[in-house]
Amino acid sequence: MTGIQDSITNFLFESGAGQVGFCRLGDDEFGRNPFGLKYAVSYTIPLSDAVIDEIQDAPTYTYFHHYRTVNTHLDNTSLKAGLMLSRAGYRYAAVPASQSVDGLRGVFSHKYAAVMSGLGFIGKSGLFISREHGPRVRLGTILTDYDGFQVNTAVMECGCGECTLCQKACPAMAIRGRKWQPGIAREEIIDALACSAHMKKAYQKIGRGAVCGICMRVCPAPHKR
């Protein structure tokens, strides 16, 4: 690794990251971003198993708070990592942990960067499935023009196999049960509108910016191989 890559990796792990990876973004629609930056730093922050296991047929107040607290930590951590790149003379953009620009999508896909960085794959649920922590993670991404990273070049295949637990558990019936593969449209994996509409209708009382988490709780990864 380079000195900059080592410094960022060490900082992210010291900040609680479970995994850290680096990639060069592709030229497909998923890899393009409004900043024109071609490299990404991707990392995971593991969620609390105790909090996730509390979810049964609906999200809990504790999970909602935990989700928002981790998002704040991600935003602060990504900013600090970006400033490390800036001090070294490079451009950066810290992708917001949880921000929607059109109701259903963010300015850039954290999941795309994580997959390209070799940290895991996309499950039938549409969730990112970490190699180490399954879907029980939140993702952070820093985009940059620094081209000295040793980047990942292998993309993991979907490891869901014949499992359909998330599809059966989804209260919005939004999960289509199809395996993810590179280039597949999100709409072929999950009905994001149905998911969002159900959360707003059923769980808005828990707090602004409703969350669910049921598909994450029932997923057996990473133990399932």
C-alpha positions in Angstrom: 0.0 0.0 0.0 1.0 3.6 -0.4 1.5 6.0 2.5 -1.8 7.7 1.9 -3.6 4.4 1.6 -2.0 3.1 4.8 -2.9 6.3 6.7 -6.6 6.2 5.6 -6.9 2.5 6.3 -5.5 2.9 9.8 -7.7 5.9 10.5 -10.8 4.1 9.4 -10.1 1.0 11.4 -9.3 3.1 14.5 -12.7 4.8 13.9 -14.5 1.5 14.1 -14.6 0.2 10.5 -15.1 -3.5 10.1 -13.7 -3.6 6.5 -11.9 -1.1 4.3 -11.4 -1.4 0.5 -10.4 0.7 -2.5 -11.5 0.7 -6.1 -11.4 2.4 -9.4 -14.9 3.3 -10.5 -16.3 2.0 -13.8 -17.6 4.0 -16.6 -21.1 2.5 -16.4 -24.1 4.4 -15.0 -23.4 3.1 -11.5 -19.8 4.3 -11.5 -20.5 7.8 -12.7 -20.8 10.6 -10.2 -21.4 14.3 -10.4 -17.9 15.1 -9.1 -16.0 13.3 -11.9 -13.8 11.5 -9.3 -12.7 8.1 -10.4 -11.5 6.4 -7.2 -13.4 5.3 -4.1 -12.6 4.4 -0.5 -15.3 2.1 0.9 -15.7 1.0 4.4 -18.2 -0.7 6.7 -19.3 0.2 10.2 -20.8 -2.9 11.9 -24.2 -2.5 13.5 -25.1 -3.8 17.0 -26.3 -7.4 16.9 -28.2 -6.8 20.2 -30.1 -3.9 18.6 -30.8 -5.8 15.3 -31.9 -8.9 17.1 -34.6 -6.9 18.9 -36.4 -6.3 15.6 -39.2 -8.8 15.1 -42.2 -7.8 12.9 -41.4 -4.1 13.0 -38.4 -1.8 13.6 -37.8 -0.6 17.2 -37.2 2.9 18.6 -33.7 1.7 19.6 -32.9 0.6 16.0 -34.1 3.9 14.6 -31.8 5.8 17.0 -28.9 3.4 16.4 -29.3 3.8 12.6 -29.2 7.6 12.9 -26.3 7.6 15.3 -24.2 5.4 13.0 -25.1 7.6 10.0 -23.7 10.6 11.9 -20.5 8.7 12.8 -20.2 7.8 9.1 -20.5 11.4 7.9 -18.0 12.6 10.4 -15.5 9.8 9.7 -15.8 10.2 5.9 -15.2 13.9 6.2 -12.1 13.4 8.2 -10.8 10.8 5.7 -11.5 13.2 2.9 -9.6 16.0 4.7 -6.6 13.7 4.9 -6.7 13.4 1.1 -7.2 17.2 0.8 -4.2 17.9 2.9 -2.1 15.7 0.6 -3.3 17.8 -2.4 -6.2 15.7 -3.8 -9.8 16.4 -4.4 -12.4 14.4 -2.5 -16.2 14.1 -1.9 -17.5 12.4 1.2 -20.8 10.7 0.1 -23.6 11.4 2.6 -24.3 8.3 4.7 -28.1 8.6 4.2 -29.4 11.2 1.8 -32.0 10.9 -1.0 -31.8 13.3 -3.9 -34.9 12.0 -5.8 -36.8 10.1 -3.1 -35.3 6.7 -3.7 -31.6 7.2 -4.7 -28.6 9.0 -3.3 -26.1 11.1 -5.1 -23.8 8.0 -5.4 -24.3 4.3 -4.6 -22.4 3.2 -1.4 -23.2 -0.4 -2.4 -21.6 0.0 -5.8 -18.3 1.2 -4.2 -18.4 -1.5 -1.6 -18.9 -4.3 -4.2 -16.2 -2.9 -6.5 -13.9 -2.7 -3.5 -14.4 -6.4 -2.8 -16.1 -6.0 0.6 -19.1 -8.2 -0.3 -22.0 -8.5 -2.7 -25.7 -7.5 -3.2 -28.2 -9.9 -1.7 -31.7 -10.8 -2.9 -32.9 -8.3 -0.4 -31.1 -5.5 -2.3 -29.0 -5.0 0.8 -25.2 -5.0 0.7 -24.0 -8.3 2.2 -20.6 -7.8 3.9 -18.1 -10.8 3.8 -17.6 -10.4 7.5 -20.8 -9.1 9.0 -23.5 -9.9 6.5 -26.1 -7.2 6.0 -25.6 -5.8 9.5 -23.5 -2.9 8.4 -23.7 0.7 7.3 -21.5 1.9 4.5 -19.2 4.9 4.1 -17.7 6.1 0.8 -15.1 8.8 0.0 -14.6 9.6 -3.7 -11.3 11.1 -4.8 -9.0 11.8 -7.8 -6.0 10.2 -6.0 -4.8 7.4 -8.3 -2.2 5.8 -6.2 -4.3 3.2 -4.4 -3.8 -0.5 -4.7 -7.4 -1.3 -5.8 -9.5 -4.4 -5.8 -10.1 -6.1 -9.2 -12.4 -9.0 -8.3 -16.2 -8.7 -7.7 -17.9 -11.3 -5.6 -20.9 -13.2 -6.9 -24.2 -13.2 -5.1 -23.9 -15.8 -2.3 -27.6 -16.1 -1.4 -28.0 -19.5 -3.1 -31.6 -20.8 -2.8 -32.3 -18.8 0.4 -35.6 -16.8 0.4 -35.9 -15.8 4.0 -35.8 -12.1 3.3 -38.4 -12.4 0.5 -40.8 -14.3 2.8 -40.2 -11.9 5.7 -40.7 -8.6 3.8 -43.9 -7.0 5.0 -44.1 -4.8 1.8 -43.7 -7.9 -0.5 -41.0 -5.7 -2.2 -38.3 -8.4 -2.7 -38.5 -10.2 -6.0 -36.3 -13.1 -5.1 -33.8 -12.7 -7.9 -30.1 -13.1 -7.5 -28.0 -10.0 -8.1 -25.3 -9.9 -10.7 -23.2 -6.9 -11.9 -25.1 -4.6 -14.1 -28.6 -5.7 -13.1 -31.1 -2.9 -12.5 -32.2 -2.5 -8.9 -35.8 -2.7 -10.0 -35.2 -6.4 -10.9 -34.1 -7.1 -7.4 -36.5 -5.0 -5.3 -39.4 -2.7 -5.6 -37.9 0.2 -3.8 -41.1 2.3 -4.1 -43.2 -0.4 -2.4 -40.5 -0.7 0.3 -40.4 3.1 0.9 -44.2 3.5 0.9 -44.7 0.7 3.4 -42.1 2.1 5.8 -43.6 5.6 5.7 -47.1 4.2 6.2 -46.3 1.6 8.9 -43.3 3.0 10.8 -43.4 6.8 10.5 -44.5 6.9 14.2 -41.1 5.7 15.2 -39.4 8.8 13.8 -38.8 11.0 10.8 -37.1 9.1 8.0 -38.6 5.7 8.7 -36.5 2.5 8.7 -37.4 -1.2 8.7 -34.6 -3.7 9.1 -36.7 -6.9 9.0 -34.9 -8.3 6.0 -31.5 -7.5 7.6 -32.5 -9.3 10.8 -33.6 -12.6 9.2 -30.6 -12.9 6.8 -28.3 -15.7 8.0 -25.2 -14.3 6.3 -22.3 -14.3 6.8 -22.7 -17.7 8.5 -24.5 -19.1 5.4 -22.0 -20.3 2.8 
